[in-house]
């Protein structure tokens, strides 16, 4: 009987300790926040495809904009719905952050080099930084539970 209790205790301890030391990842659903108003604009799902990271718009907060078309997109994405649009493309892991790809702003029609990472102190915050040359802007997105 003691052996079974000891094994059960060890198993529960092992399961409990698995959560420690695990860093939150960028993968999952994130609410995008408008820089000017501070309000949520959309939900973007970040996922892995092959060895690269992508993110697509899966919800738009303002129901009147649900059917918006990306008329500022280029190529085959021009005039496609923003809902379902991949706005983050081809990021690769680099020491806990993901970079080397791009992020597209459908409202401005601009594509930026991108870097994303989860806040060390608050894993419910994702930092997304868009670069043009040496200039950059960082947005903070909130994890959707």
N, C-alpha and C positions, 0 to 999 in steps of 0.2 A: 504494500500500500504506500509506503514512504517513497519508493522509487517512482511510482506513478505521479504522486504529488510533486516530487522534485522535478520530474520531466515536464509536467504541466506548468510549473512555475517558470522553468527555463524557457519554455515555448512562449509564454506570455511576456516575459522579459525581453526576449528576442524581438517579438512583434512590436513592443513599445519602443524599443531602441532604434528600430528601423526609421522612425520618423525624425530622430535627431540627426543633425548633420546633413539632411537632405535639403538642398537649396531649391527654392521655388523656381520653376522654369518659366520661360516666356510663352510657352504653349498654353492655349486656352482662349477664352473669350474676354475681350477688353472693351470697356466703354471709352470712346474717344471724347475728349473734352475740348470745347471751343475756347481758344486762347482769349478771346475778347469778352465773352459772356460768362465763361466758367461753367456752362451747361453742357450736358451730354448731347452729342450729335448723332452718334451711331455706335454699333457694336461691331468690332472686327475680331474674327477668329484667326489666331496664329497657329500654324501647323507646319509639319515637316512633310516635304515631298522629295523623295530620294534623299540626298544628303544636304538639301537646301531648305531654307525656311521661307514661308510665304504667309501672307495675311489677306483675307478678303472681307469685304463688308457683308455682314449677315443680317443686319437690322439697321433701320434708319429711325431715329427717335421721333422726328416730326412726321406724322402720318400724311401731311400734305405733300411731302417730298419723296414718298415711297416709290413713285414711278419716274423719278428724275433720270434723265439720260445724260451720259457723259459726252457732251458735244465738244469738250476741250481735249478729249483723249485723241491719241494718234493711232494709226494703223488699224488693225482689226478690232480694236476696242472702241474706236470712234462710234458714237451714237449707240452704245450699248448701255443697258441699265447700270446705274451705280450700285444698286443692290445686287450683290454677287460678284462685284468687280474685285479682282486681285489688285490691291494697292501696294502691298509689300511683296517684293520679289527677290529671289536668289541670294538671301543672306546666308552666311556661313558662320559657324561658331568660332569665336576667337576669345579664349580665356574668360568664359562666363557670359560674354556679350555676343551679339550676332551683328556682323557687318559685311561689307563687300557687295551688297546688293542695292536696291533702290526702293524708295517710297514715292508714291504718286499722290498729289493733292488734286482730286477731281474738281474742286471749286476754283482753283487757280490755273489748272491745266499744266502744272509744273511737276517735273520729276527731279528728285534729289537723291544723292547718295545717302545711305541710311545706316544707322546703328541703333540697336534696341538692347535693353537690359532691364532686369528686375532690380528695384531698389533694395539695397542690402538691409536697410533698417525696417522697411515696410514692404513685404513681398506682395502687397495688394496694389502696388504702383509699378507700372511699366514706364520706362523712359524711352521715348522715340526721338532720335536726333536726326534731322535732315540737314545735309551739307550742300552748299554750292561753293566750290573753291575753299577758301579759309573761313567763310562765314557759315554759321549754323544757327538753328533754332531747335529747341527741345520742347516736346510736349510730354505731359504726364497723363497716362491712361490709367483707368481704374479696373481692377479685375472684377469680372462678373462671377458671382458665386453660383 
